[in-house]
Amino acid sequence: MFDIVEPHDGPVVVGLEKFETVYAKDQPQYRPLRTLPGRKGDSAIARFHFSDAQRKAIADGADIYLELLHFGGPLAPSLIMVMSEPADTDTFRSWWKAQTGGPYQVGVAK
């Protein structure tokens, strides 16, 4: 199987929609990408959705590939994460606090 993983059709993190930025919203050559700012504004956090066939392929041992567009410039560090909703674990809260440093911990209740 070879298939493109699509961006999630919904919020990056439920409850934080008002903080999102949509990249490539008016660029038809790209897929629009909803993001939340991370690393205190130095990164963009996106969410992707796997189809049932992709989930089965992964469960059966398929790997996930990531294409990073750098357009000839330096390659930016990146991370791939796995998270189920609701995002209500201590691990998520610790990671989120380090990402944001602040003002929008709404919707992530402890």
Contact map, one row per residue, 1 for C-alpha under 8 A:
11100000000000000000000000000000000000000000000000000000100000000000000000000000000000000000000000000000000000
11110000000000000000000000000000000000000000000000000000000000000000000000000000000000000000000000000000000000
11111000000000000000000000000000000000000000000000000100000000000000000000000000000000000000000000000000000000
01111100000000000000000000000000000000000000000000000000000000000000000000000000000000000000000000000000000000
00111110000000000000000000000000000000000000000111100000000000000000000000000000000000000000000000000000000000
00011111000000000000000000000000000000000000000111000000000000000000000000000000000000000000000000000000000000
00001111100000000000000000000011110000000000011110000000000000000000000000000000000000000000000000000000000000
00000111111100000000000000000000000000000000001110000000000000000000000000000000000000000000000000000000000000
00000011111000000000000000000000000000000000000010000000000000000000000000000000000000000000000000000000000000
00000001111100000000000000000000000000000000000000000000000000000000000000000000000000000000000000000000000000
00000001111111111000000000000000010000000000001000000000000000000000000000000000000000000000000000000000000000
00000001011111011001000000000000011100000000111000000000000000000000000000000000000000000000000000000000000000
00000000001111111000000000000000000000000000000000000000000000000000000000000000000000100000000000000000000000
00000000001111111000000000000000000000000000000000000000000000000000000000000000000000000000000000000000001000
00000000001011111100000000000000000000000000000000000000000000000000000000000000000000000000000000000000011100
00000000001111111111000000000000000000000000000000000000000000000000000000000000000000000000000000000001011000
00000000001111111111000000000000000000000000000000000000000000000000000000000000000000000000000000000000000000
00000000000000111111000000000000000000000000000000000000000000000000000000000000000000000000000000000000000000
00000000000000011111100000000000000110000000000000000000000000000000000000000000000000000000000000000001000000
00000000000100011111110000000000011110000000000000000000000000000000000000000000000000000000000000000000000000
00000000000000000011111000000000011110000000000000000000000000000000000000000000000000000000000000000000000000
00000000000000000001111110000001111000000000000000000000000000000000000000000000000000000000000000000000000000
00000000000000000000111110000001111000000000000000000000000000000000000000000000000000000000000000000000000000
00000000000000000000011111110111100000000000000000000000000000000000000000000000000000000000000000000000000000
00000000000000000000011111110011100000000000000000000000000000000000000000000000000000000000000000000000000000
00000000000000000000000111110001000000000000000000000000000000000000000000000000000000000000000000000000000000
00000000000000000000000111111111000000000000000000000000000000000000000000000000000000000000000000000000000000
00000000000000000000000111111110000000000000000000000000000000000000000000000000000000000000000000000000000000
00000000000000000000000000111110000000000000000000000000000000000000000000000000000000000000000000000000000000
00000000000000000000000100111111000000000000000000000000000000000000000000000000000000000000000000000000000000
00000010000000000000000110111111100000000000000000000000000000000000000000000000000000000000000000000000000000
00000010000000000000011111100111110000000000000000000000000000000000000000000000000000000000000000000000000000
00000010000000000000011110000011111000000000010000000000000000000000000000000000000000000000000000000000000000
00000010001100000001111000000001111100000000011000000000000000000000000000000000000000000000000000000000000000
00000000000100000001111000000000111110000001111000000000000000000000000000000000000000000000000000000000000000
00000000000100000011100000000000011111000001110000000000000000000000000000000000000000000000000000000000000000
00000000000000000011100000000000001111111111100000000000000000000000000000000000000000000000000000010000000000
00000000000000000000000000000000000111111111100000000000000000000000000000000000000000000000000000110000000000
00000000000000000000000000000000000011111110000000000000000000000000000000000000000000000000000001111000000000
00000000000000000000000000000000000011111110000000000000000000000000000000000000000000000000000000111000000000
00000000000000000000000000000000000011111111000000000000000000000000000000000000000000000000000000010000000000
00000000000000000000000000000000000011111111000000000000000000000000000000000000000000000000000000000000000000
00000000000000000000000000000000000011111111100000000000000000000000000000000000000000000000000000000000000000
00000000000000000000000000000000001111001111110000000000000000000000000000000000000000000000000000000000000000
00000000000100000000000000000000001111000011111000000000000000000000000000000000000000000000000000000000000000
00000010000100000000000000000000111100000001111100000000000000000000000000000000000000000000000000000000000000
00000011001100000000000000000000011000000000111110000000000000000000000000000000000000000000000000000000000000
00001111000000000000000000000000000000000000011111000000000000000000000000000000000000000000000000000000000000
00001111100000000000000000000000000000000000001111100000000000000000000000000000000000000000000000000000000000
00001100000000000000000000000000000000000000000111111110000000000000000000000000000000000000000000000000000000
00001000000000000000000000000000000000000000000011111110000000000000000000000000000000000000000000000000000000
00000000000000000000000000000000000000000000000001111111000000000000000000000000000000000000000000000000000000
00000000000000000000000000000000000000000000000001111111100000000000000000000000000000000000000000000000000000
00100000000000000000000000000000000000000000000001111111110000000000000000000000000000000000000000000000000000
00000000000000000000000000000000000000000000000001111111111000000000000000000000000000000000000000000000000000
00000000000000000000000000000000000000000000000000011111111100000000000000000000000000000000000000000000000000
10000000000000000000000000000000000000000000000000001111111111000000000000000000000000000000000000000000000000
00000000000000000000000000000000000000000000000000000111111111110000000000000000000000000000000000000000000000
00000000000000000000000000000000000000000000000000000011111111000000000000000000000000000000000000000000000000
00000000000000000000000000000000000000000000000000000001111111000000000000000000000000000000000000000000000000
00000000000000000000000000000000000000000000000000000000111111100000000000000000000000000000000000000000000000
00000000000000000000000000000000000000000000000000000000111111110000000000000000000000000000000000000000000000
00000000000000000000000000000000000000000000000000000000010011111000000000000000000000000000000000000000000000
00000000000000000000000000000000000000000000000000000000010001111100000000000000000000000000000000000000000000
00000000000000000000000000000000000000000000000000000000000000111110000000000000000000000000000000000000000000
00000000000000000000000000000000000000000000000000000000000000011111000000000000000000000000000000000000000000
00000000000000000000000000000000000000000000000000000000000000001111100000000000000000000000000000000000000000
00000000000000000000000000000000000000000000000000000000000000000111110000100000000000000000000000000000000000
00000000000000000000000000000000000000000000000000000000000000000011111000000000000000000000000000000000000000
00000000000000000000000000000000000000000000000000000000000000000001111111110000000000000000000000000000000000
00000000000000000000000000000000000000000000000000000000000000000000111110000000000000000000000000000000000000
00000000000000000000000000000000000000000000000000000000000000000000011111000000000000000000000000000000000000
00000000000000000000000000000000000000000000000000000000000000000000011111100000000000000000000000000000000000
00000000000000000000000000000000000000000000000000000000000000000000010111110000000000000000000000000000000000
00000000000000000000000000000000000000000000000000000000000000000001010011111000000000000000000000000000000000
00000000000000000000000000000000000000000000000000000000000000000000010001111100000000000000000000000000000000
00000000000000000000000000000000000000000000000000000000000000000000000000111110000000000000000000000000000000
00000000000000000000000000000000000000000000000000000000000000000000000000011111000000000000000000000000000000
00000000000000000000000000000000000000000000000000000000000000000000000000001111100000000000000000000000000000
00000000000000000000000000000000000000000000000000000000000000000000000000000111110000000000000000000000000000
00000000000000000000000000000000000000000000000000000000000000000000000000000011111000000000000000000000000000
00000000000000000000000000000000000000000000000000000000000000000000000000000001111100000000000000000000000000
00000000000000000000000000000000000000000000000000000000000000000000000000000000111110100000000000000000000000
00000000000000000000000000000000000000000000000000000000000000000000000000000000011111100000000000000000000000
00000000000000000000000000000000000000000000000000000000000000000000000000000000001111110000000000000000000000
00000000000000000000000000000000000000000000000000000000000000000000000000000000000111110000000000000000000000
00000000000010000000000000000000000000000000000000000000000000000000000000000000001111111001100000000000000100
00000000000000000000000000000000000000000000000000000000000000000000000000000000000011111101100000000000000111
00000000000000000000000000000000000000000000000000000000000000000000000000000000000000111111100000000000000000
00000000000000000000000000000000000000000000000000000000000000000000000000000000000000011111110000000000000000
00000000000000000000000000000000000000000000000000000000000000000000000000000000000000001111111000000000000000
00000000000000000000000000000000000000000000000000000000000000000000000000000000000000111111111100000000000000
00000000000000000000000000000000000000000000000000000000000000000000000000000000000000111111111110000000000100
00000000000000000000000000000000000000000000000000000000000000000000000000000000000000000111111111000000000000
00000000000000000000000000000000000000000000000000000000000000000000000000000000000000000011111111100000000000
00000000000000000000000000000000000000000000000000000000000000000000000000000000000000000001111111110000000000
00000000000000000000000000000000000000000000000000000000000000000000000000000000000000000000111111111100100000
00000000000000000000000000000000000000100000000000000000000000000000000000000000000000000000011111111000000000
00000000000000000000000000000000000001110000000000000000000000000000000000000000000000000000001111111000000000
00000000000000000000000000000000000011111000000000000000000000000000000000000000000000000000000111111111000000
00000000000000000000000000000000000000110000000000000000000000000000000000000000000000000000000011111110000000
00000000000000000000000000000000000000000000000000000000000000000000000000000000000000000000000010011111100000
00000000000000000000000000000000000000000000000000000000000000000000000000000000000000000000000000011111100000
00000000000000010010000000000000000000000000000000000000000000000000000000000000000000000000000000010111110000
00000000000000000000000000000000000000000000000000000000000000000000000000000000000000000000000010000111111110
00000000000000110000000000000000000000000000000000000000000000000000000000000000000000000000000000000001111110
00000000000001110000000000000000000000000000000000000000000000000000000000000000000000000000000000000000111110
00000000000000100000000000000000000000000000000000000000000000000000000000000000000000110000100000000000111111
00000000000000000000000000000000000000000000000000000000000000000000000000000000000000010000000000000000111111
00000000000000000000000000000000000000000000000000000000000000000000000000000000000000010000000000000000000111
